[in-house]
Amino acid sequence: MKLVHALASGVAALGLLAGAQGVAQAEEVHSVPSCVEADWTLLLGVHVTITNNCSTTQQVNVRYSFNGAPYVPDKCHTIAPGATVTTSEAVWKANRFEGLVPC
């Protein structure tokens, strides 16, 4: 009985490990290309300027944090090649720019 329990625990652990690796790989696949750049300032809100230096249109969202807690608003920015967009969030929703995410 102990052998069956040990084998079941080992299989469960392998399943959790495989699931965690799948999540990490999925996040890597769905990242914003490095040709999309962002600059930000904190002035009565977090203002982010996103520039698409890619040769294709990109769809991105901004990942912020508020006092360490992640915050991603429901905003998707479609940016043509060579274009720039500016977006912002109020300081009571976000106080730090964390990065860009695909949408």
C-alpha positions as CSV (number, residue, x, y, z in Angstrom):
1,M,0.0,0.0,0.0
2,K,2.9,2.4,0.8
3,L,4.4,1.7,-2.6
4,V,1.1,2.6,-4.4
5,H,0.8,5.8,-2.3
6,A,4.4,6.7,-3.1
7,L,3.9,6.1,-6.8
8,A,0.7,8.1,-6.9
9,S,2.4,11.0,-5.1
10,G,5.3,10.9,-7.6
11,V,2.9,10.9,-10.6
12,A,1.0,13.8,-9.1
13,A,4.2,15.8,-8.5
14,L,5.3,15.2,-12.1
15,G,1.9,16.4,-13.3
16,L,2.2,19.6,-11.3
17,L,5.7,20.2,-12.6
18,A,4.6,19.7,-16.2
19,G,1.7,22.0,-15.7
20,A,3.9,24.7,-14.3
21,Q,6.3,24.4,-17.2
22,G,3.4,24.6,-19.6
23,V,2.3,27.9,-18.0
24,A,5.8,29.3,-18.2
25,Q,6.1,28.3,-21.8
26,A,2.7,29.8,-22.7
27,E,3.8,33.1,-21.1
28,E,6.9,33.1,-23.2
29,V,5.0,32.5,-26.4
30,H,2.6,35.3,-25.7
31,S,5.0,38.1,-25.0
32,V,5.2,41.5,-26.6
33,P,8.0,41.7,-29.2
34,S,11.1,43.7,-28.2
35,C,10.4,46.1,-31.1
36,V,7.5,47.5,-29.1
37,E,8.9,49.9,-26.6
38,A,7.3,51.9,-23.7
39,D,8.3,54.9,-21.6
40,W,6.4,56.0,-18.6
41,T,6.2,58.9,-16.2
42,L,4.4,59.4,-12.9
43,L,2.6,62.7,-12.8
44,L,-1.0,62.9,-11.4
45,G,-1.2,59.3,-12.8
46,V,0.9,56.8,-14.6
47,H,1.4,57.9,-18.2
48,V,2.7,55.4,-20.7
49,T,3.9,56.1,-24.3
50,I,4.0,53.0,-26.4
51,T,5.9,53.0,-29.7
52,N,5.6,50.2,-32.3
53,N,9.0,49.9,-34.1
54,C,7.9,46.5,-35.6
55,S,7.0,46.0,-39.3
56,T,3.6,44.6,-38.3
57,T,0.6,46.0,-36.3
58,Q,0.8,45.1,-32.6
59,Q,-1.9,44.7,-30.0
60,V,-0.7,45.5,-26.5
61,N,-2.0,46.3,-23.0
62,V,-0.2,47.8,-20.1
63,R,0.6,46.0,-16.9
64,Y,0.7,48.3,-13.9
65,S,0.9,47.7,-10.2
66,F,-0.7,49.5,-7.3
67,N,1.2,49.3,-4.0
68,G,2.8,46.0,-5.3
69,A,-0.5,44.4,-6.4
70,P,-0.8,43.8,-10.2
71,Y,-3.3,45.7,-12.2
72,V,-4.1,45.3,-15.9
73,P,-6.9,47.5,-17.2
74,D,-9.4,46.3,-19.8
75,K,-7.7,48.3,-22.6
76,C,-6.2,46.9,-25.8
77,H,-4.2,49.3,-27.9
78,T,-3.8,48.4,-31.6
79,I,-0.7,50.2,-32.8
80,A,0.3,50.4,-36.5
81,P,4.0,50.1,-37.5
82,G,5.9,53.3,-36.7
83,A,3.0,54.6,-34.6
84,T,2.9,55.8,-31.0
85,V,0.0,55.8,-28.5
86,T,-0.2,57.3,-25.0
87,T,-2.4,55.9,-22.3
88,S,-2.7,56.5,-18.6
89,E,-4.2,55.4,-15.3
90,A,-5.1,57.4,-12.3
91,V,-2.8,57.2,-9.2
92,W,-5.6,55.5,-7.2
93,K,-5.6,52.6,-9.6
94,A,-1.9,52.3,-10.5
95,N,1.3,53.9,-9.2
96,R,3.9,52.0,-11.2
97,F,4.4,50.7,-14.8
98,E,5.4,47.1,-14.9
99,G,5.5,46.2,-18.6
100,L,3.5,45.5,-21.7
101,V,1.4,42.4,-22.3
102,P,-0.3,41.1,-25.5
103,C,-4.1,41.4,-25.8
